[in-house]
Amino acid sequence: MFRIIILPVLVFPLILRFLVGISMKNLMILSAILVGLYSVFWLLCPTIWRHSVLYVNPSMRLFDSVLGLCIGLWVIQIRDAAKWQLFFSKKSLWLYIFSISGVVLLIGLSVLLPGRLKSFSLMYWIPTAMILFSLTTLNYTNPSNPLSKLLNSRPIQWLGRCSFSFYMIHALVIRYCAEYLRISFGFGWCDRALILFVTTLLLAQLSYWLIEVKLTEQLNCLVQKIVSHE
């Protein structure tokens, strides 16, 4: 199981090295291929296995990572090309609309999507790609806009840094604490949601500091010692 979890992490740098320098057109083609492959896997996979194989399975998250990488490299090419800079600098309003539409669509899908489609990650890729593309493009082409200033503020940057840790532990906190709060303290759903959110956020910050900051520092020191001895 550990090998399955660590595989996307080990492969990702190789994929990044392969994709850097690819044209925007080829990045779009690759994104379309990823969407097509995932859709085929979802259609062929038995319904009872879809959640565990296609949604929870860490190796399938490589699809998400590569698609996000394609979007990121696409935006970088827009940033570095004068013609695209000029084009999107005049489309700020549409980028605002596109990002807000992505947020609304993401919330709507999360609430209204039928249970049988909850494991179909493609339904979440679309609004997420809309949000990421529009916000990052807006930040590069019009960095003085209010939304970019908000996203670059220290509180939002802090939330962004511990977001991965938040994602990794939120299900555990909800699963093991929600019923305890209801039974032992009689909290309503609103109170429980607030307590669980704050608890998860604090644990995420602790996890970020211990693993992504302190452990990374120790590993860097270890690597430097090994290199210096060589």
Contacts in CASP RR format, 6 or more apart in sequence:
PFRMAT RR
TARGET T0000
AUTHOR 0000-0000-0000
METHOD contacts of the structure
MODEL  1
MFRIIILPVLVFPLILRFLVGISMKNLMILSAILVGLYSVFWLLCPTIWR
HSVLYVNPSMRLFDSVLGLCIGLWVIQIRDAAKWQLFFSKKSLWLYIFSI
SGVVLLIGLSVLLPGRLKSFSLMYWIPTAMILFSLTTLNYTNPSNPLSKL
LNSRPIQWLGRCSFSFYMIHALVIRYCAEYLRISFGFGWCDRALILFVTT
LLLAQLSYWLIEVKLTEQLNCLVQKIVSHE
4 57 0 8 1.000
4 58 0 8 1.000
4 59 0 8 1.000
5 58 0 8 1.000
7 58 0 8 1.000
7 59 0 8 1.000
7 62 0 8 1.000
8 58 0 8 1.000
8 59 0 8 1.000
8 61 0 8 1.000
8 62 0 8 1.000
8 65 0 8 1.000
11 62 0 8 1.000
12 62 0 8 1.000
12 65 0 8 1.000
12 69 0 8 1.000
15 65 0 8 1.000
15 66 0 8 1.000
15 69 0 8 1.000
16 69 0 8 1.000
19 27 0 8 1.000
19 30 0 8 1.000
19 66 0 8 1.000
19 69 0 8 1.000
19 70 0 8 1.000
19 73 0 8 1.000
20 73 0 8 1.000
21 73 0 8 1.000
22 30 0 8 1.000
22 73 0 8 1.000
23 77 0 8 1.000
24 74 0 8 1.000
24 77 0 8 1.000
27 70 0 8 1.000
27 73 0 8 1.000
27 74 0 8 1.000
27 77 0 8 1.000
28 70 0 8 1.000
28 74 0 8 1.000
30 66 0 8 1.000
30 70 0 8 1.000
31 67 0 8 1.000
31 70 0 8 1.000
31 71 0 8 1.000
34 63 0 8 1.000
34 66 0 8 1.000
34 67 0 8 1.000
34 70 0 8 1.000
35 67 0 8 1.000
35 122 0 8 1.000
35 125 0 8 1.000
37 63 0 8 1.000
38 54 0 8 1.000
38 60 0 8 1.000
38 63 0 8 1.000
38 121 0 8 1.000
38 122 0 8 1.000
39 122 0 8 1.000
41 54 0 8 1.000
41 60 0 8 1.000
42 50 0 8 1.000
42 54 0 8 1.000
42 119 0 8 1.000
42 120 0 8 1.000
42 122 0 8 1.000
45 53 0 8 1.000
45 54 0 8 1.000
47 116 0 8 1.000
50 119 0 8 1.000
50 120 0 8 1.000
51 118 0 8 1.000
51 119 0 8 1.000
53 60 0 8 1.000
54 60 0 8 1.000
54 119 0 8 1.000
54 120 0 8 1.000
54 121 0 8 1.000
55 118 0 8 1.000
55 119 0 8 1.000
55 121 0 8 1.000
60 121 0 8 1.000
63 121 0 8 1.000
64 121 0 8 1.000
64 125 0 8 1.000
67 125 0 8 1.000
67 129 0 8 1.000
68 129 0 8 1.000
68 132 0 8 1.000
71 129 0 8 1.000
71 132 0 8 1.000
71 133 0 8 1.000
71 136 0 8 1.000
72 132 0 8 1.000
72 136 0 8 1.000
74 133 0 8 1.000
75 133 0 8 1.000
75 136 0 8 1.000
75 137 0 8 1.000
75 140 0 8 1.000
77 84 0 8 1.000
78 84 0 8 1.000
78 85 0 8 1.000
78 88 0 8 1.000
78 137 0 8 1.000
78 140 0 8 1.000
78 141 0 8 1.000
79 85 0 8 1.000
79 140 0 8 1.000
79 141 0 8 1.000
85 140 0 8 1.000
85 141 0 8 1.000
88 95 0 8 1.000
88 137 0 8 1.000
88 138 0 8 1.000
88 141 0 8 1.000
89 141 0 8 1.000
89 142 0 8 1.000
92 138 0 8 1.000
92 141 0 8 1.000
92 142 0 8 1.000
92 145 0 8 1.000
95 134 0 8 1.000
95 135 0 8 1.000
95 137 0 8 1.000
95 138 0 8 1.000
96 134 0 8 1.000
96 138 0 8 1.000
96 147 0 8 1.000
98 130 0 8 1.000
98 133 0 8 1.000
98 134 0 8 1.000
99 130 0 8 1.000
99 131 0 8 1.000
99 134 0 8 1.000
99 135 0 8 1.000
99 138 0 8 1.000
99 147 0 8 1.000
101 127 0 8 1.000
101 130 0 8 1.000
102 127 0 8 1.000
102 128 0 8 1.000
102 130 0 8 1.000
102 131 0 8 1.000
102 134 0 8 1.000
103 127 0 8 1.000
103 131 0 8 1.000
105 126 0 8 1.000
105 127 0 8 1.000
105 130 0 8 1.000
106 124 0 8 1.000
106 127 0 8 1.000
106 128 0 8 1.000
106 131 0 8 1.000
109 123 0 8 1.000
109 124 0 8 1.000
109 127 0 8 1.000
110 124 0 8 1.000
113 123 0 8 1.000
117 123 0 8 1.000
135 147 0 8 1.000
135 148 0 8 1.000
135 151 0 8 1.000
138 145 0 8 1.000
138 147 0 8 1.000
138 148 0 8 1.000
139 148 0 8 1.000
139 151 0 8 1.000
139 152 0 8 1.000
142 148 0 8 1.000
150 156 0 8 1.000
161 208 0 8 1.000
161 212 0 8 1.000
162 201 0 8 1.000
162 204 0 8 1.000
162 205 0 8 1.000
162 207 0 8 1.000
162 208 0 8 1.000
163 204 0 8 1.000
164 208 0 8 1.000
164 212 0 8 1.000
165 203 0 8 1.000
165 204 0 8 1.000
165 205 0 8 1.000
165 207 0 8 1.000
165 208 0 8 1.000
165 211 0 8 1.000
165 212 0 8 1.000
166 200 0 8 1.000
166 201 0 8 1.000
166 204 0 8 1.000
168 204 0 8 1.000
168 207 0 8 1.000
169 200 0 8 1.000
169 203 0 8 1.000
169 204 0 8 1.000
169 207 0 8 1.000
170 200 0 8 1.000
170 204 0 8 1.000
173 196 0 8 1.000
173 199 0 8 1.000
173 200 0 8 1.000
173 203 0 8 1.000
174 196 0 8 1.000
174 200 0 8 1.000
177 195 0 8 1.000
177 196 0 8 1.000
177 199 0 8 1.000
178 192 0 8 1.000
178 196 0 8 1.000
181 187 0 8 1.000
181 191 0 8 1.000
181 192 0 8 1.000
181 195 0 8 1.000
181 196 0 8 1.000
182 188 0 8 1.000
182 192 0 8 1.000
187 195 0 8 1.000
END
